[in-house]
Amino acid sequence: MSAIKLTSDNFNEEVLMSGTPVLVDFWAEWCGPCRMLSPVVHEIGEERTDFKVGTVNVDEEPELAEKFGISSIPCLIVFNGGKEAKRSVGVIPKDAVIDLVTNA
């Protein structure tokens, strides 16, 4: 499964009500570090079936960014059971992204 484009319309269903952990990448088009991390996030979304991967464009979804207190991007948040379990800000390697989710 590839990364899901998350919006205010589908966030509750896809993330907060998910039966599996969800890795959410908060990003923006103009953000250089986001463009470095984005291919890694999408690759993980293609490879992993034990958790979901979603992305939130903070420029298109400012209310979601505000709701989760996003002040720096890229910001990865792992949701488990509808609640934030872990958070990482900045570019991290692929194995660290996977560890973030599997150890949440």
RODO-2510 file (C-alpha; in nm, 4 decimals, decimal comma):
residues 104
     n   res          X          Y          Z
     1     m     0,0000     0,0000     0,0000
     2     s     0,1338     0,3424    -0,0833
     3     a     0,1165     0,6489     0,1381
     4     i    -0,2349     0,7860     0,1876
     5     k    -0,2959     1,1567     0,1273
     6     l    -0,4545     1,2674     0,4523
     7     t    -0,6996     1,5557     0,4758
     8     s    -0,9403     1,6893     0,7354
     9     d    -1,2071     1,4779     0,5648
    10     n    -1,0334     1,1401     0,6008
    11     f    -0,7924     1,1876     0,8960
    12     n    -1,0238     1,0503     1,1666
    13     e    -1,1132     0,7398     0,9666
    14     e    -0,7658     0,6648     0,8278
    15     v    -0,5597     0,7542     1,1369
    16     l    -0,7512     0,7951     1,4607
    17     m    -0,9859     0,5006     1,4002
    18     s    -0,7221     0,2741     1,2427
    19     g    -0,6782    -0,0746     1,3832
    20     t    -0,3071    -0,0632     1,3002
    21     p    -0,0372     0,1942     1,3788
    22     v    -0,0146     0,4865     1,1358
    23     l     0,2967     0,6840     1,0427
    24     v     0,1995     1,0387     0,9420
    25     d     0,4424     1,2677     0,7600
    26     f     0,3622     1,6386     0,7995
    27     w     0,5389     1,8184     0,5117
    28     a     0,5270     2,1031     0,2575
    29     e     0,6293     2,1402    -0,1084
    30     w     0,8728     2,4273    -0,0386
    31     c     1,0559     2,2397     0,2400
    32     g     1,3929     2,1003     0,1238
    33     p     1,4298     1,8499     0,4101
    34     c     1,0710     1,7357     0,3445
    35     r     1,1632     1,6606    -0,0175
    36     m     1,4561     1,4523     0,1097
    37     l     1,2382     1,2512     0,3503
    38     s     0,9324     1,2116     0,1270
    39     p     1,0739     0,9363    -0,1007
    40     v     1,1747     0,7371     0,2089
    41     v     0,8258     0,7692     0,3579
    42     h     0,6617     0,6630     0,0303
    43     e     0,9020     0,3690    -0,0065
    44     i     0,8158     0,2499     0,3440
    45     g     0,4474     0,2833     0,2557
    46     e     0,5002     0,0537    -0,0435
    47     e     0,7015    -0,2038     0,1521
    48     r     0,5272    -0,2348     0,4875
    49     t     0,1950    -0,4006     0,5565
    50     d     0,2101    -0,4028     0,9376
    51     f     0,1314    -0,0298     0,9605
    52     k    -0,0197     0,2437     0,7450
    53     v     0,1643     0,5462     0,6084
    54     g    -0,0011     0,8796     0,5420
    55     t     0,1048     1,2317     0,4490
    56     v    -0,0329     1,5734     0,5408
    57     n     0,0595     1,8772     0,3331
    58     v     0,0638     2,1482     0,6027
    59     d    -0,0079     2,4228     0,3482
    60     e    -0,3219     2,2452     0,2266
    61     e    -0,4302     2,1276     0,5738
    62     p    -0,3312     2,4024     0,8200
    63     e    -0,5996     2,2983     1,0684
    64     l    -0,4449     1,9504     1,1028
    65     a    -0,0992     2,1026     1,1468
    66     e    -0,2341     2,3303     1,4179
    67     k    -0,4324     2,0523     1,5878
    68     f    -0,1158     1,8448     1,6306
    69     g     0,1133     2,1345     1,7173
    70     i     0,3335     2,1135     1,4098
    71     s     0,5889     2,3949     1,4334
    72     s     0,8762     2,2399     1,2353
    73     i     0,8703     2,0128     0,9334
    74     p     0,9252     1,7446     0,8295
    75     c     0,7518     1,6016     1,1333
    76     l     0,6726     1,2324     1,1616
    77     i     0,4084     1,1278     1,4118
    78     v     0,3177     0,7675     1,4909
    79     f    -0,0433     0,7167     1,5960
    80     n    -0,1393     0,3962     1,7736
    81     g    -0,4904     0,3320     1,8999
    82     g    -0,5966     0,6798     1,7925
    83     k    -0,3348     0,8553     2,0047
    84     e     0,0088     1,0007     1,9355
    85     a     0,2694     0,7437     2,0378
    86     k     0,5951     0,8943     1,9051
    87     r     0,7179     1,2017     1,7184
    88     s     1,0337     1,2895     1,5244
    89     v     1,1233     1,6248     1,3683
    90     g     1,3725     1,6534     1,0823
    91     v     1,5221     1,4122     0,8331
    92     i     1,6090     1,0683     0,9672
    93     p     1,7301     0,7553     0,7847
    94     k     1,4883     0,4886     0,6665
    95     d     1,5789     0,2409     0,9406
    96     a     1,5163     0,5089     1,2047
    97     v     1,1731     0,5812     1,0549
    98     i     1,0839     0,2122     1,0723
    99     d     1,2175     0,1917     1,4309
   100     l     1,0044     0,4914     1,5217
   101     v     0,6909     0,3026     1,4209
   102     t     0,7801    -0,0471     1,5376
   103     n     0,8929     0,0758     1,8809
   104     a     0,5947     0,3054     1,9393
***
